[in-house]
C-alpha cells in the first residue's frame, strides 16, 4: 500500500534524483522501482540520469542473491537511465536468474560492444552461447576477451570446449547436408557452389541454392526466399549457415501455424544482414533500435550472423507480419489493420514462441504499475504510427499484445484472422470490431487496463 501511495504522490510531479538517493539509502527498493518504473529517462539531464541509475543499480546489486525478480526490474531501469558496465553485468546476472536468457544475452552483447576492455562480457556471453548449443557464437565471443584480462584464462578453457563442440556440430551438419543433396538432387560443382539438378522444381519444400543478380546468395522453396551476402564464406560455411537459417524459418512457420491455425500461403523474402550490413542498408538509428523488421514485402533481420534464440524469436515476430500482409493482400483490401493489432499479434506469437502467453516479468511489472497509475498507452493512439516511435516502445508493444490476447480469449485465432481479412476488404476497423466482438476500441482498452491492474 505504501508503494502505491508513493506512486500516486509522485505521478503529478516527476521524482527527483534526491528522492532516488533517499530511497536507496533507506533500502526501500520496491518504492524506488515503482517511483521510476514509468518515468521517461529523456526527461532528465545526463548528470541526473547517472544519479538515478546509480541508486537503481544499488538495489539490483543488493537484491541479486535474495530477490532476483525485483533486482532484475531495478537493473533494467538502471540501464535505461545510464548504460554502465556494472549495470549491464547486474542486468545480465539477474536475467539469467529469472530465466530470461534472451535479455541476458542482449545485455552481454551490449556490454561487449560498449566496454570491450571488460573481459567479463565476452566470457559470460561465450559461456551462455555454449550452454545454448551455439559453439561458433561462443568462439566469436570468447575470442574478444582481452588476453591480459583476469578472465582470459577461463576464456581459453571455454574455447577448447567450444572448438570441440563446433567440430561435432560441423560433422553432423555435413552429414545432414550430404543426405539432403541425395534427396533434392543437388550437386556440388568444382567451385564449391550448389547447383540444383536439371528438372528440379522450384516449388515444394526442397530448397534450391543460387546467386541473385545483385550478388546475394539465395536459397528458396515454396515458403521462403532466403537472401544474404556471401561474406567470403566457403562452401562448407555456406551450407552450415543456410542449414541453420532454413531450420529457424521452418520453425517460425510451424510455430505460427500452431498458434494461429494458419500460415502464409505466398513465399516471403527473408533478407539476412550482419550488423554492419543492416546499418548500411537501413540506417544507423534503426540498426540500434530493432532486431528486425518487415518492410517492402520482405523480412529483414539485423545481425543474422549470430543465430541466437532472440534472433529466432525475431524471425517468428516478423513472419507474423508477413502472414498479416498476405491476409490483407489476399482480400484485395482497401486499408491496413491498425498498427497496434498488427504488432500486438506478432508480439503475442513471439511470447508464445519464448514459452509464455505473458510479457517478460520485468515488463509485466512495469505494465502493472502503468495500468494502476493510468499511464498505459492507448490503443487509439497506436493505430497509425510505428510503435518504436512511441514514448515507451516496450510498453506500447506489451499493451498491444495484451489487447490481442484479450481478443483471442473471446473467439480464438479464427475470429481474429477473419477480422483482419474483413478490414483488408475495406471495412472500417471499429465497425468490424464491434460486429465480431460486440465492443469497440474504448471497451477493449478498459479490458486491457483491468487485466493488467489485477495481475
SESEPA-561546 format. One record per residue (C-alpha): z, y, x. Coordinates in nm, 2 decimals. Layout:
N
PT,Z,Y,X
...
***
This chain:
455
PT,0.00,0.00,0.00
PT,0.09,0.24,0.29
PT,-0.26,0.19,0.44
PT,-0.43,0.26,0.11
PT,-0.23,0.58,0.06
PT,-0.32,0.69,0.41
PT,-0.69,0.63,0.34
PT,-0.67,0.83,0.02
PT,-0.49,1.11,0.20
PT,-0.75,1.13,0.48
PT,-1.06,1.08,0.26
PT,-1.09,1.46,0.18
PT,-1.05,1.57,0.55
PT,-1.18,1.37,0.84
PT,-0.90,1.22,1.05
PT,-0.84,1.38,1.39
PT,-0.82,1.23,1.74
PT,-0.45,1.33,1.75
PT,-0.39,1.12,1.44
PT,-0.56,0.82,1.62
PT,-0.34,0.86,1.92
PT,-0.03,0.88,1.70
PT,-0.11,0.57,1.50
PT,-0.19,0.38,1.82
PT,0.14,0.49,1.97
PT,0.31,0.36,1.66
PT,0.11,0.03,1.68
PT,0.01,0.09,1.32
PT,-0.32,-0.10,1.37
PT,-0.41,-0.16,1.01
PT,-0.36,0.21,0.92
PT,-0.56,0.30,1.23
PT,-0.85,0.08,1.13
PT,-0.86,0.20,0.77
PT,-0.84,0.56,0.87
PT,-1.16,0.53,1.08
PT,-1.34,0.24,0.90
PT,-1.58,0.45,0.71
PT,-1.59,0.76,0.94
PT,-1.92,0.86,1.10
PT,-1.87,0.90,1.48
PT,-2.15,1.16,1.48
PT,-1.91,1.40,1.31
PT,-1.71,1.43,1.63
PT,-1.79,1.58,1.97
PT,-1.81,1.34,2.26
PT,-1.46,1.41,2.40
PT,-1.31,1.34,2.06
PT,-1.51,1.02,2.02
PT,-1.38,0.90,2.35
PT,-1.02,0.97,2.25
PT,-1.06,0.79,1.91
PT,-1.24,0.50,2.08
PT,-0.96,0.46,2.34
PT,-0.70,0.44,2.06
PT,-0.90,0.18,1.87
PT,-0.95,-0.02,2.18
PT,-0.58,-0.03,2.24
PT,-0.55,-0.21,1.91
PT,-0.83,-0.45,1.99
PT,-0.66,-0.55,2.32
PT,-0.31,-0.56,2.17
PT,-0.41,-0.80,1.88
PT,-0.68,-1.01,2.06
PT,-0.45,-1.30,2.10
PT,-0.25,-1.28,1.78
PT,-0.48,-1.14,1.51
PT,-0.84,-1.18,1.62
PT,-0.98,-1.06,1.29
PT,-0.81,-0.72,1.30
PT,-0.87,-0.70,1.67
PT,-1.24,-0.76,1.61
PT,-1.26,-0.49,1.34
PT,-1.09,-0.24,1.57
PT,-1.31,-0.33,1.86
PT,-1.63,-0.29,1.66
PT,-1.52,0.06,1.56
PT,-1.42,0.15,1.92
PT,-1.76,0.06,2.05
PT,-1.93,0.27,1.78
PT,-1.73,0.57,1.89
PT,-1.78,0.51,2.26
PT,-1.96,0.21,2.41
PT,-1.75,0.13,2.72
PT,-1.73,-0.18,2.93
PT,-1.37,-0.26,2.82
PT,-1.47,-0.20,2.46
PT,-1.77,-0.44,2.48
PT,-1.56,-0.70,2.65
PT,-1.29,-0.69,2.38
PT,-1.55,-0.70,2.11
PT,-1.73,-1.00,2.26
PT,-1.40,-1.18,2.31
PT,-1.28,-1.13,1.95
PT,-1.62,-1.20,1.81
PT,-1.61,-1.54,1.97
PT,-1.25,-1.60,1.84
PT,-1.37,-1.53,1.49
PT,-1.69,-1.75,1.52
PT,-1.93,-1.45,1.52
PT,-2.14,-1.57,1.81
PT,-2.43,-1.35,1.73
PT,-2.22,-1.04,1.77
PT,-2.06,-1.17,2.08
PT,-2.40,-1.23,2.24
PT,-2.52,-0.89,2.14
PT,-2.21,-0.73,2.29
PT,-2.25,-0.91,2.62
PT,-2.62,-0.82,2.64
PT,-2.54,-0.46,2.58
PT,-2.27,-0.48,2.85
PT,-2.52,-0.65,3.09
PT,-2.77,-0.37,3.03
PT,-2.55,-0.07,3.05
PT,-2.29,-0.20,3.30
PT,-2.50,-0.42,3.54
PT,-2.24,-0.40,3.82
PT,-1.98,-0.56,3.60
PT,-2.01,-0.93,3.66
PT,-1.81,-1.03,3.35
PT,-2.11,-0.97,3.12
PT,-2.36,-1.18,3.30
PT,-2.11,-1.46,3.35
PT,-1.99,-1.48,2.99
PT,-2.34,-1.44,2.85
PT,-2.45,-1.72,3.06
PT,-2.16,-1.94,2.95
PT,-2.23,-1.86,2.59
PT,-2.60,-1.94,2.61
PT,-2.53,-2.26,2.80
PT,-2.30,-2.37,2.51
PT,-2.58,-2.28,2.27
PT,-2.82,-2.51,2.45
PT,-3.03,-2.23,2.60
PT,-3.02,-2.31,2.97
PT,-3.32,-2.09,3.05
PT,-3.15,-1.79,2.89
PT,-2.82,-1.89,3.07
PT,-3.00,-1.89,3.41
PT,-3.15,-1.55,3.34
PT,-2.81,-1.40,3.26
PT,-2.62,-1.57,3.54
PT,-2.88,-1.45,3.79
PT,-2.78,-1.09,3.71
PT,-2.42,-1.14,3.82
PT,-2.38,-0.92,4.13
PT,-2.34,-1.16,4.43
PT,-2.03,-0.98,4.56
PT,-1.85,-0.95,4.23
PT,-1.54,-1.15,4.15
PT,-1.74,-1.36,3.90
PT,-2.01,-1.46,4.15
PT,-1.85,-1.80,4.24
PT,-1.81,-1.90,3.88
PT,-2.16,-1.79,3.80
PT,-2.31,-2.00,4.08
PT,-2.12,-2.31,3.95
PT,-2.25,-2.25,3.60
PT,-2.61,-2.20,3.73
PT,-2.60,-2.56,3.86
PT,-2.52,-2.68,3.52
PT,-2.78,-2.46,3.36
PT,-3.05,-2.59,3.61
PT,-2.96,-2.95,3.53
PT,-2.98,-2.88,3.15
PT,-3.30,-2.69,3.19
PT,-3.47,-2.98,3.37
PT,-3.37,-3.22,3.10
PT,-3.50,-2.99,2.83
PT,-3.83,-2.93,3.01
PT,-3.88,-3.31,3.04
PT,-3.81,-3.36,2.68
PT,-4.04,-3.08,2.57
PT,-4.32,-3.20,2.80
PT,-4.30,-3.55,2.64
PT,-4.30,-3.40,2.29
PT,-4.60,-3.18,2.38
PT,-4.79,-3.48,2.50
PT,-4.72,-3.66,2.17
PT,-4.82,-3.36,1.98
PT,-5.16,-3.34,2.16
PT,-5.23,-3.70,2.08
PT,-5.18,-3.63,1.71
PT,-5.36,-3.30,1.69
PT,-5.65,-3.39,1.92
PT,-5.58,-3.11,2.17
PT,-5.69,-3.14,2.53
PT,-5.59,-2.95,2.84
PT,-5.88,-2.82,3.04
PT,-5.89,-2.78,3.42
PT,-5.75,-2.43,3.40
PT,-5.44,-2.54,3.21
PT,-5.53,-2.39,2.87
PT,-5.50,-2.58,2.55
PT,-5.83,-2.64,2.36
PT,-5.85,-2.79,2.01
PT,-6.06,-3.10,1.98
PT,-6.40,-3.04,1.83
PT,-6.39,-3.06,1.45
PT,-6.02,-2.99,1.43
PT,-5.95,-2.80,1.11
PT,-5.77,-2.47,1.13
PT,-5.57,-2.54,0.82
PT,-5.27,-2.78,0.76
PT,-4.96,-2.78,0.98
PT,-5.12,-2.87,1.31
PT,-5.11,-2.57,1.54
PT,-5.41,-2.45,1.74
PT,-5.37,-2.25,2.06
PT,-5.62,-1.99,2.18
PT,-5.66,-1.64,2.31
PT,-5.74,-1.34,2.08
PT,-5.99,-1.07,2.16
PT,-5.70,-0.84,2.27
PT,-5.59,-1.09,2.53
PT,-5.29,-1.21,2.34
PT,-5.21,-1.58,2.33
PT,-5.23,-1.72,1.97
PT,-5.11,-2.03,1.80
PT,-5.18,-2.07,1.43
PT,-5.17,-2.30,1.13
PT,-5.18,-2.25,0.76
PT,-4.84,-2.08,0.76
PT,-4.82,-1.87,1.08
PT,-5.04,-1.69,1.33
PT,-4.82,-1.65,1.64
PT,-4.93,-1.39,1.89
PT,-4.78,-1.29,2.23
PT,-4.88,-1.16,2.56
PT,-4.93,-1.42,2.83
PT,-4.70,-1.25,3.08
PT,-4.83,-1.48,3.36
PT,-4.68,-1.79,3.22
PT,-4.83,-2.11,3.35
PT,-4.94,-2.39,3.11
PT,-4.60,-2.57,3.11
PT,-4.42,-2.25,3.04
PT,-4.66,-2.15,2.76
PT,-4.62,-2.49,2.59
PT,-4.25,-2.47,2.61
PT,-4.24,-2.12,2.48
PT,-4.48,-2.19,2.20
PT,-4.29,-2.51,2.10
PT,-3.97,-2.32,2.06
PT,-4.12,-2.04,1.86
PT,-4.31,-2.28,1.63
PT,-3.98,-2.47,1.57
PT,-3.80,-2.15,1.48
PT,-4.08,-2.04,1.25
PT,-4.08,-2.37,1.07
PT,-3.71,-2.34,1.04
PT,-3.74,-2.00,0.88
PT,-4.00,-2.13,0.63
PT,-3.79,-2.43,0.54
PT,-3.47,-2.23,0.50
PT,-3.63,-1.96,0.29
PT,-3.78,-2.22,0.06
PT,-3.45,-2.40,0.04
PT,-3.27,-2.08,-0.07
PT,-3.53,-1.91,-0.29
PT,-3.72,-2.21,-0.41
PT,-4.05,-2.05,-0.28
PT,-4.21,-1.95,0.04
PT,-4.51,-1.75,0.14
PT,-4.85,-1.90,0.04
PT,-5.07,-1.69,0.27
PT,-5.04,-1.72,0.65
PT,-4.85,-1.44,0.82
PT,-4.90,-1.29,1.16
PT,-4.59,-1.31,1.39
PT,-4.61,-1.08,1.70
PT,-4.36,-1.16,1.97
PT,-4.26,-0.89,2.21
PT,-4.04,-0.87,2.52
PT,-3.80,-0.58,2.50
PT,-4.03,-0.37,2.72
PT,-4.34,-0.45,2.52
PT,-4.17,-0.36,2.19
PT,-4.06,-0.03,2.34
PT,-4.42,0.04,2.44
PT,-4.58,-0.06,2.11
PT,-4.31,0.05,1.86
PT,-4.13,0.33,2.04
PT,-3.80,0.35,2.23
PT,-3.60,0.48,1.93
PT,-3.69,0.18,1.71
PT,-3.65,-0.06,2.01
PT,-3.29,0.05,2.04
PT,-3.21,0.01,1.67
PT,-3.39,-0.30,1.54
PT,-3.42,-0.67,1.64
PT,-3.74,-0.69,1.45
PT,-3.94,-0.56,1.16
PT,-4.22,-0.64,0.91
PT,-4.50,-0.39,0.91
PT,-4.87,-0.38,0.86
PT,-4.87,-0.74,0.73
PT,-4.70,-0.88,1.04
PT,-4.35,-0.99,1.16
PT,-4.28,-0.81,1.48
PT,-3.99,-0.95,1.69
PT,-3.81,-0.74,1.96
PT,-3.71,-0.93,2.28
PT,-3.86,-1.26,2.17
PT,-3.85,-1.37,2.53
PT,-3.49,-1.48,2.46
PT,-3.50,-1.70,2.15
PT,-3.13,-1.68,2.06
PT,-2.96,-1.77,1.73
PT,-2.97,-1.40,1.63
PT,-3.35,-1.39,1.71
PT,-3.40,-1.69,1.48
PT,-3.19,-1.51,1.21
PT,-3.42,-1.21,1.25
PT,-3.72,-1.43,1.21
PT,-3.57,-1.55,0.88
PT,-3.50,-1.19,0.77
PT,-3.85,-1.07,0.84
PT,-4.01,-1.38,0.69
PT,-3.84,-1.30,0.36
PT,-4.01,-0.96,0.37
PT,-4.34,-1.14,0.42
PT,-4.26,-1.35,0.12
PT,-4.19,-1.05,-0.10
PT,-4.51,-0.88,0.03
PT,-4.70,-1.19,-0.07
PT,-4.55,-1.20,-0.41
PT,-4.64,-0.84,-0.48
PT,-4.99,-0.87,-0.34
PT,-5.05,-1.19,-0.54
PT,-4.95,-0.99,-0.85
PT,-5.22,-0.73,-0.77
PT,-4.94,-0.48,-0.81
PT,-4.91,-0.11,-0.87
PT,-4.58,-0.03,-0.68
PT,-4.33,-0.16,-0.43
PT,-4.00,-0.31,-0.51
PT,-3.70,-0.08,-0.43
PT,-3.61,-0.09,-0.06
PT,-3.26,-0.20,-0.13
PT,-3.38,-0.50,-0.32
PT,-3.63,-0.60,-0.05
PT,-3.38,-0.55,0.23
PT,-3.09,-0.69,0.03
PT,-3.28,-1.01,-0.04
PT,-3.38,-1.05,0.33
PT,-3.02,-0.98,0.44
PT,-2.87,-1.23,0.20
PT,-3.11,-1.51,0.30
PT,-3.02,-1.42,0.67
PT,-2.65,-1.45,0.58
PT,-2.71,-1.79,0.43
PT,-2.90,-1.90,0.75
PT,-2.60,-1.80,0.96
PT,-2.38,-2.02,0.74
PT,-2.23,-1.79,0.46
PT,-2.32,-1.60,0.15
PT,-2.09,-1.32,0.26
PT,-2.12,-1.05,0.53
PT,-1.95,-1.10,0.87
PT,-1.58,-1.04,0.84
PT,-1.57,-0.71,1.01
PT,-1.84,-0.57,0.79
PT,-1.68,-0.72,0.48
PT,-1.36,-0.53,0.58
PT,-1.54,-0.21,0.61
PT,-1.72,-0.26,0.28
PT,-1.40,-0.33,0.10
PT,-1.25,-0.01,0.24
PT,-1.56,0.19,0.14
PT,-1.55,0.04,-0.21
PT,-1.18,0.12,-0.25
PT,-1.24,0.48,-0.14
PT,-1.56,0.53,-0.34
PT,-1.78,0.56,-0.03
PT,-2.02,0.27,-0.08
PT,-2.39,0.37,-0.06
PT,-2.56,0.40,-0.40
PT,-2.85,0.17,-0.48
PT,-3.02,0.46,-0.65
PT,-3.02,0.65,-0.32
PT,-3.17,0.35,-0.13
PT,-3.48,0.29,-0.34
PT,-3.75,0.46,-0.13
PT,-3.63,0.52,0.23
PT,-3.58,0.28,0.53
PT,-3.21,0.17,0.53
PT,-3.20,0.21,0.91
PT,-3.21,0.58,0.84
PT,-2.91,0.58,0.62
PT,-2.59,0.74,0.75
PT,-2.43,0.40,0.80
PT,-2.71,0.14,0.81
PT,-2.47,-0.16,0.83
PT,-2.30,-0.05,0.50
PT,-2.64,0.01,0.34
PT,-2.77,-0.34,0.43
PT,-2.45,-0.51,0.33
PT,-2.43,-0.33,-0.01
PT,-2.79,-0.41,-0.08
PT,-2.73,-0.78,0.00
PT,-2.42,-0.79,-0.22
PT,-2.62,-0.64,-0.51
PT,-2.88,-0.91,-0.46
PT,-2.61,-1.17,-0.46
PT,-2.48,-1.04,-0.79
PT,-2.83,-1.08,-0.94
PT,-2.87,-1.43,-0.80
PT,-2.54,-1.53,-0.97
PT,-2.68,-1.44,-1.31
PT,-3.02,-1.60,-1.30
PT,-3.08,-1.77,-0.97
PT,-3.37,-1.71,-0.74
PT,-3.64,-1.79,-1.00
PT,-3.55,-1.49,-1.22
PT,-3.52,-1.26,-0.93
PT,-3.86,-1.35,-0.79
PT,-4.02,-1.31,-1.14
PT,-3.87,-0.96,-1.14
PT,-4.04,-0.88,-0.81
PT,-4.37,-1.01,-0.94
PT,-4.34,-0.81,-1.26
PT,-4.27,-0.49,-1.06
PT,-4.57,-0.58,-0.84
PT,-4.78,-0.58,-1.16
PT,-4.68,-0.23,-1.22
PT,-4.37,-0.25,-1.44
PT,-4.11,0.03,-1.38
PT,-3.83,-0.13,-1.19
PT,-3.54,0.00,-1.41
PT,-3.72,-0.12,-1.73
PT,-3.79,-0.46,-1.58
PT,-3.43,-0.50,-1.45
PT,-3.28,-0.42,-1.80
PT,-3.52,-0.66,-1.97
PT,-3.44,-0.95,-1.74
PT,-3.07,-0.89,-1.67
PT,-2.95,-0.67,-1.96
PT,-2.84,-0.39,-1.73
PT,-2.98,-0.12,-1.51
PT,-2.90,0.01,-1.16
PT,-2.59,0.21,-1.26
PT,-2.43,-0.10,-1.41
PT,-2.53,-0.31,-1.11
PT,-2.37,-0.06,-0.88
PT,-2.05,-0.09,-1.08
PT,-2.06,-0.47,-1.04
PT,-2.10,-0.44,-0.66
PT,-1.81,-0.19,-0.65
PT,-1.59,-0.43,-0.85
PT,-1.69,-0.73,-0.64
PT,-1.61,-0.57,-0.31
PT,-1.29,-0.40,-0.43
PT,-1.13,-0.72,-0.53
PT,-1.21,-0.92,-0.21
***
